[in-house]
Amino acid sequence: MQLNGECNGVYVEKWTDGFDVIELDKGTNNVPFDYRVVAKRKGYENYRFEKMGGLTPEEMEAKQAVYSEKTEKELKDLLQYQGKEIDEVK
């Protein structure tokens, strides 16, 4: 839940058929709010999607780090070959 204005804070009372948003400290503000509903379809509570192919975000990050280090080393080697200072890379 995201409040879209100022108030004394809120708490939520949940019911089987809905919910109430109640302001703290007996407040009476009428602040709008956003909320998101997350649910599982009845009969599909244990259903899981198949894993996607390809690399995980962690594997992609590791691969990019290795590539970046390799590229930086190649650039430094090239600069040394040309007789330039290594500090010029950055």
C-alpha positions in Angstrom: 0.0 0.0 0.0 1.3 3.5 -0.9 -0.3 6.6 0.7 -0.6 9.5 -1.7 -0.8 12.3 0.8 -0.2 13.3 4.4 -1.9 11.6 7.4 -1.1 10.2 10.8 -0.2 6.8 9.3 -2.6 3.9 8.7 -3.2 0.2 9.5 -5.2 -2.3 7.5 -7.9 -4.6 8.8 -8.3 -7.6 6.5 -11.6 -9.4 6.0 -12.5 -12.4 3.8 -14.3 -10.1 1.4 -12.1 -7.0 1.5 -10.2 -4.7 3.8 -10.5 -1.4 5.7 -7.7 1.2 5.9 -7.8 3.0 9.2 -5.9 6.1 10.1 -3.9 6.1 13.3 -4.5 8.4 16.2 -8.2 8.6 15.4 -7.4 10.6 12.3 -10.1 11.5 9.8 -8.1 12.4 6.7 -9.3 11.2 3.4 -6.0 10.5 1.8 -6.0 8.5 -1.5 -3.8 5.4 -1.7 -2.6 2.8 -4.2 -2.6 -0.9 -3.5 -1.7 -4.1 -5.3 -3.5 -7.4 -5.1 -1.5 -10.6 -5.3 -3.4 -13.9 -5.6 -3.1 -17.5 -6.6 -5.7 -19.0 -8.8 -7.8 -21.6 -7.0 -6.7 -25.1 -8.0 -3.3 -23.8 -9.2 -1.8 -22.9 -5.8 1.2 -25.2 -6.3 1.7 -24.6 -10.1 5.1 -23.3 -11.1 6.2 -21.9 -14.5 9.1 -23.7 -16.2 12.5 -22.1 -15.7 13.5 -19.7 -18.5 16.5 -20.5 -20.6 19.6 -18.4 -20.6 21.7 -16.9 -17.8 20.4 -15.7 -14.5 20.9 -12.0 -13.6 23.7 -13.1 -11.3 25.4 -15.1 -14.0 25.1 -12.1 -16.4 26.6 -9.8 -13.9 29.6 -12.2 -13.4 30.1 -12.6 -17.1 30.0 -8.8 -17.6 32.5 -8.3 -14.8 34.9 -10.8 -16.4 34.5 -9.2 -19.9 35.0 -5.7 -18.4 38.3 -6.8 -16.6 39.5 -8.5 -19.8 38.7 -5.4 -21.9 40.4 -3.1 -19.4 43.5 -5.3 -19.4 43.7 -5.3 -23.2 43.4 -1.5 -23.3 46.1 -1.1 -20.7 48.4 -3.5 -22.7 47.7 -1.5 -25.9 48.5 1.8 -24.2 51.8 0.3 -22.8 52.6 -0.9 -26.3 52.1 2.6 -27.6 54.3 4.0 -24.8 51.5 5.8 -23.0 50.9 6.0 -19.3 48.5 3.4 -17.8 46.7 6.1 -15.8 45.3 7.5 -19.1 42.8 4.6 -19.2 40.5 6.3 -16.7 
